[in-house]
Amino acid sequence: MKFLYKGILLFLFINLQIQLIGQVNLTKSNLPIILIDTDNQKIVDEPKIIADMKVIYNGAGKDNNITDTKYHFDGKIGIEYRGSTSQSFPKKPYGFETRTADGEELEVKLLDMPKEADWTFNATYNDKTLMRDGLTYILAGSFMEYAPRVRYTELMINGEYQGIYLLIEKIKRGKNRVNIPKIKDTDSEGDELTSGYIIKIDKETGSNSGEGWNSTYRPFPGAWQKTFFQYEYPKAKNITQPQKEYISNHVALAESVLKSDDFADTLSGYRQYFDTQSLMDYIIVNELTKNPDAYRLSTFFYKDRDSDGGKIKFGPVWDYNLALGNVNYCTNGNPEGLVITDFNEVCPGDGWVIHFWWERFLEDKAFYDALKIRWKNLRQKELSDAVIYNTIDSIATLIHDAKDRNFDRWPVLGSYIWPNYFVGNTYQEEVDFLKYWLEKRLAWLDETWKIETVHTKEVPNTEVAIYPNPVTNQVYLQTKSGKSELISGSICDIQGRRLDITPQRVGETTWVYDLSQENSGVYFIRFVSENSFETFKIVKL
């Protein structure tokens, strides 16, 4: 009996220890604390269930205590699982909507972010730095038109600690998110029909996925895969037939021009349809991070009204947990190489490959030169070494205490979690690898995207000389045939917009353009004289 009693005690002790593994007693945090109560309902993929959410947040730099009764937010939410592959992990990602007591959408300010109703909780389970998404959104937000804002929190559901979660703005139309006009179901013609639309390229999973249209063109010659454009806004259940026809026909027309022989023409080419500023920024973010999902998954673009320019803009950026050296397949964690040109070569059999658009853009030398200049300028400030590494250190400092609780709850340090390229035994090793990888990546991109400052002109054997090129302030146009008549000499930017700059005559056959007030980038001078009509590309440093 004594041995039986000891055996029962041992069994109970071991069983209790198993139950206690991963349990964390959260009492206070420097991060906001999120408390969700589902009233014993199970959270599922869809539909959203109704739950209560309280947010404990006493302000920046102040501790938040689990016993606090003054709440930053106290109300109803609709919550569900979100994501695709990430749902297979034990630490689940969530999407939620803030609601009124009657179940209607309620726009609120959460943690000093602008008012909205739709949000996500990112679990960062297989990113053991806990910062790849947050770092990317913070950096992108410093120079892109819009990137999702993010806040670090600690989450509890039904009294059980869940770890560090990133509260992130969900991609949607709105004045504080993707700022395009709201389109109504009655908008079926005229300017109102031309916007706003958000389209995505992604897996066909989720509550607002799986409806759209296939591209007319294959991703690359001989590809068995198709590129499928999905409706993100208006939602698939809301978009009307005239709106479906308009946006699919518009994208098809843009694609046909991009496929044409004259696609790079500054006036009649693809710049009529695509906004090159957002395009180059989108490429830079995805190549800086060497995002293996770039251009083929979690890829968004949107269109404004024709009266507001009407061009397709790229972004917002989304989903970087596998980026920054955290993937061991296809492009791998190697800090060299461009995803935009390499992915289809190393992974041609993947179900989702990169559409022809992206490599085609780089075939336009003027655009690629402008992208390199943009990279050079961003490296001076927004993407400088100091800014990038200081942001990493700031995040690490912010979550210093909370990260220990997170890894107590989810003891993944030192273990391979699909698809890790590097496995560190400690959190510091994970952060050190991220810094090491970025050091190598930045150096490789700096060399690959280096601008050669060679004074050359684009068109050989011309009767006109353009110098200096690249230019810092003033560029000179000189006729070499002795002809002194300049019928016109217009100048336009990479988007094809004509600048209000009049050439000033400084000699019998020489004119000067003052570009000192213009931004760095690529410009085009169109020269027309009695016997010559030519276009010259110039680079403004």
N, C-alpha and C positions, 0 to 999 in steps of 0.2 A: 504494500500500500504506500509506503514511504517513497519508493522509487517511482510508482505511478503518479504520486502527487508532485514529485520533482519534475517528472516528465511533462505533466500538464502545465506546470509553471514555466518550464523551458519553452514549450510550444507557444504559450500565450505571450512570452517575452519576445520570441523571434517574430511571431505574427505582428506584435505591436511595433517592432522595429521596422518591419516591412511597410506597415501602414504609415509610419512616420517619415520614411525616406521621401525627401522632396517637400515635406511640409515646412512652411516658414511662418514664423510669428512676426508679422509686421506691426510695429507700434508707431513709428514715425519715419518720415522721409523728407529729404530736401526736394524731392520731385512731387508733383501733384499726385494725390491718391484717388483712384477711381473705384467706387464701390457699386457693383451691379447686383441686383436681386431679381431673379427670374420667377420667384414664387413657385419654386420646384418644377418649373417647365424646363424641358430640354431644348437647348439651342440647336438648330438644324441649319442646313444649307439654305433652304428657303421653304416656306415664307418666313419673314421676320416674326418673332414672338414679341409680345409686349413685356417690358421689364421696367424696373425702377433704377435710376442711376443718380448717384450723388458724387460730386466732385469736391474734394477737400484741397483747397489751394488758397493759401494766405498771402500770396504775393511773392515776387521774385526775391530770392535770398532768404526766405523765411521757412522754418520747419513746418511741416504739415503732420498733424497727429491723428491717429486713427480714431481717437476719442473726441475730436473736434465736432461740434454740432452746428457751426456756422458754415454753410456750404456755398461754394462758388456756383454750383448748379445742383438743383434738386428737382427732378421731374421724370417724365416718362420717356422711354425710347422704344424703338423697334429694332431688334438686333438679330443677326443671322451670321453663320459662317460665310467667309468670302475667300476668294482665291481659287486656284486650281490645284497644282501640285502641293502647294503649302498646306492645304487642308489635310494631307496625309500625315503630317507631323503631329506629335502629341500636343504641342503648344499651338493652339489654333489661332488663325487670324479672324477678325470680325469686321463686319460692316454694320453701321447703325445709323438711325435717323432720330433726331430729337423731335418729340411730339408733344401736343397738348394733352390734357386729361381726356379729351374726346377722341384722341387718336389721329388728329390732323398734324401735318407738318408744322414744326415750330422752329423758326430761325433764331439761333442764339449765338452769343459770343462765348466760345470755349477757350480758356487759357489765353486770353488776349488776342485770339485770332478773329478775323471779321465774321460777322453774323452769317450763319448758314445752318442748314438742317442735316446735311449728309456728311458722314465722317467715316474713317476707317481706323481700326486698331491693328497695327502691323506687329507680328510676333517676333520677327528677326530670329527665328530658331536656328537656321543653318548658317547664319552669319554671326560668328562668335565674338566679333568686335562690337556687335550691336549698333553699328553706326554706318554701314554702307549706304542704306537708303537715306538716312538723315543727313549724312555728309553731302551726298549728291544733291538732294533737294535744296540744302542751304547754299551750296556753291552755285547751282543753276539759278536760284532765285535772285542772285546778286547781279545778273546781267540779262536773263531772259525776260520776255514780256510777262510771263507768269510761270511759277513752279509751285507745287503744293507746299504749303507751310506745314511745319512739323513741331510737335512738342513731346518730350520724354515724360512718361508717367509710370506709375506702378499700379497694377490692376488686381482687383479682387472680385471674384464672382461667387456669389452665395457663400461668402465668408471664407473662401479658399483662395490663398495667394497664387497668382498666375505669373508674376514676374514683371520685367520691364516690357512695356508696350509703347510703340510710337503712335501717338494720336496724329493722324494725317488728314488733311483736307481731301475729300473725294473729288475726282475730276468730274466737273459738271459745268453747265452754262450758268453764268451769274456775274454780276458786276464785280464781285471780289474773287472770281475764279476765272473761267474762260469768258472774257468779256465780249460776247457777241449778242446781237439782238435776240429776244425771245421770238420764236416763230409759233404762230397760232395755227390751229387746224383749218382755219378759214383762209390762210395765206396760200393762194393757189396761182397767183400771177403777179407780174410786175416786180418791182424792186423787193417787195416783202418776201417773195418766193426765193430770193437768192441768198438768204441767210436767216438764222444762223444754223450751222450744221457742225456736229462733231462726229468724225468717223474714226474707227479704230481697226487695226490689223492685230488679231489676237486669236487665241484658242476660242473655240465656240462653246464656252462654258459660262455659267453665271446667269443671273436673272434677266439681264438685258443683252443677251448675246445670241448668236446663231442666225440672225436675220440680216440680209444685206445682198450683195451681188458679187459675182466673180469678175476679175479684171479681164479685159479682152485679150491681154497678153500674158504669156507664161513668164514666170520669174526670170528664167534664163533659157537659152536655146536648148531644146531637148528635155526640159524639165517635165516630170509627170505631175508635179505639184501645181496648184493654182493659188493665186493670191485672192483672198476673200476680204472684201471691205464690209465692215459691220456698222450698223446704225448705233451710235452712242447717244446723240441728241439730234432731233427728237428721239425718244425711246422707240424701240421697234414696235411697241404696241400703240404708239401715238402718231407716228409719222404717216402722213397721207400719201395716196398714190401719186398726185402731182409732185409732191415733195420728193418722193423716192425717184421719180423719173428725172426731176431737175438735177439732183445732186449726182446721180449715177451718170447721166449724160454729160454733166460738166466735167467730172473726173475722167470720163472716157475721152472727151475732147482734149483735155490737158495731157493725157497719156499719149494720144495720137501725135500731138505736137512734139512731145518729148522723144518719141520714137523716130520722128522725121529727120531727114538729112540736115535741115536748117534749124535744128532744135536750139542751137546756141545763139542764133541771131538776137541781138539786143532788143529789137522791137517786135519781130514776128515770132520769136521762139518761145520757149517755155516760161520766160519771165512774165509773160502776159498772165500766167495762171498761178505761178508759185512765188511766194515771198522768200527771197533769197537770204534776208537777214535772219529770219527764224530758222531757215534751213541750215545755214552754216552753224548757228548756235546749237541746234539739235545734234548735228553731227559731232561737234566738238565735245559736248557732254558725253555722248555715247562712246566716242573714241578715247577720251580722257579716262573713262572708267573701263574701257574695253568690255562693254556690256554684251554678253553672248546672246541676249535676247533682242538686241538692238535691231530696228528696222523691220522685224519679222513678228515680234510678239510685244504686247503692251505698247504698241505704237499708235499714237494719236495725231490727227491733224484736224484742222477746223477751217471753216470758211466764213468770212465776213460778207456783209451786203455789198453788192456792186457799187452802190453809191458811196461806200466807205473804202473803196479800193478793190474789194471783191476777190482778193487773192487767197490761195490756200496757204495757211500758216502751219508750221510743224510744232508739235508739243500738245499738251504739257508732257514733260518727262515723267516716267513712271516705272517702278519696280527694278531696283538695283541690288537686290540681296545676293545675286550671283556674280555681280560685277566686281571690279577692283581685285582681280586675282583669286576669286572664290569658286572657280569652276574647273573640273578636271576632264572635260570632254570638249570635242570640236576645237574651238579657238584656244582652250586651255588657259592656265594661269600664267603662261608666258607673257611678260610685259611688252613684248614686241609684236608688230603686225597690226593691220587695220581690219576690224570686223567687217567694214563696209565692202572690202574687196576680197577678203580671205574666207569668210564663212562658207559661201557656196562651194568653194574649192575643197575645203577640208570636211564639209558635212553635206554633200549634195543629196544624200538620201534621207535627210531629216524631213519630217512631215511639214515643218514650217521653215521655208528658206527665204532669202532676201529678194525682194522684188527688183525688177530691172531699173526702177527709178534711180536708186541710190548710186550705183556705179556710173550710170549715165550722167548724173549731175557732175561727177568728178571729171568726166570727159570734156567738159567745158572748161578750158584752161583759165578763162577769165574768172569764172566762179571759184575754181580751185585756188587761184592766186588770192582772191578776196578772202577766202576761208583762212589761208595761211597768214594773211595780214591780221585778220580778226584774232587768230590764235596768238600771234605775237603781241598784240595790244592787250589781250586778256591776261597774258602771262606777266605783264607789268604791274597789274593791280588785282583784279578779281580772282585770277587763277595763279597768282604768284606763289612761290614756294612758301613764303611766310604766311599767307592767308590760308593755304591748304593745311599746312602742318599745325598752325595755331587753332584752326577749327577742329582738327582731330584731337588735339590736346584739351581743348575746351570741353568737347563732348565727354572725353575720358574722365576729366575732373568732375563734370556734372553728375555722371552716373557712378562715381567711384564706390560709394557705399551700396547703392542699389544693385550694382552688378553682382556683388557677392550673394545677395539674397536671390537674384535671378538664377545664378548657377547652383545655388543650394536647391532651388526648386527644380531646375532642369540641368542635371550634372553632365553636361556634354563636353566640357573642356577635356582635351586629350583623346577624344573619340572622333572617329570619322562620321560625319553626318552628310549624306548626299547633298551636293556633289563637291565637297571640299577638295581643293587643290593642296592646301596646306593645313596641317593639324598641329596646333600648338598645345603644349601641356598646361599653359597658364594664359590668363587673359592678356597679360603684358606681352607674351610671345605673339599672340594674335595681332595686337596693335602694332608691335614692332615689324611684323611681316607686312602689314598693310602699308606702313611708312616706307619700308624697303621697296615694296612693289611699286609704289607711286614714284619713288625716286628714279627707278629704272624706266618707268613708263614716261614720265615727264621728259627725261633726257632723250628717249627714243623719239618722241613726238617733236621735241624741239629741233632735232636733227632732220627728221622726215619732212616737217612742215617749215623748213627754213626758207626764207625769201632771199634769193640771190639779187643783190643790188648791182645788176649789170646794166649799163646804159645801152639798151637795144630798142629798136622799134619793131612793131609787130609785122609790118608789111615791107618786104624787100623791094628794091628797085623802084621806089616811089619817087615822085617829084616833090615830095614834102618831107621835111625833117621835123621830128618832135623831140625836144630835149629840155631838161634832163628827164630821164625815165628809168627808174622811179623818181618822183618829184616830192619835194618837201613843201614848197610854197608856190612858186611860179613855174609854169611850163610854157615853153616857146614853140611856136609853129612857124616854120620858115619854108617858103617855096624855093625850089632849087633851079627852076627853069627860067627865072627872070620875070615870070608873070607876076604882076603886082596886084591883081584883083582877087580878093577873097569874097566870093558871092555870099557864102555863109560858113560859119564855123561853130556849130552848136556842140554842147557837151552834155552828156547824160550819165547817170549813175548806173550801178550794177542792176538796178531794178528797171532800167529803161526810162526813168523820169528825167525830163530835161531840166537842167539847172539854169537859174537866172544869172548867168555869167556872160558878159559881153567881152569878146576879145578886143584888146587895145593894141593899136598899131604902134610899133616902136622902131620901125625902119621901113625901107622901101618894100621889102618882101618878108617882113617878120611881124608876127603878132604874139601877144602874151596873154595867158589866162591866169588869173589870180585864184589859186585854190587854198589860200592860207586859212580860210574860214570853213573849209569842208572837212569832213571826217576822213580818217584813213580808209582806204579801200581801192577798188578798181573803178575807173571811169572810162568813158569812150568819147573821143573827139571825132565828129563827122565834118570832114573838110570838103567844101564844094567850091571849085573855081571854074574858069571857062573851059578847061580841058581835063579836069580831074574830079573824081568823086571817090573818096576813100574814108575808111573808118580806122581809127587808131586806138589801141588800148593803152592806157597809162595807169601807173600804180602810184597812189598817194600814200606816202609813209606817215 
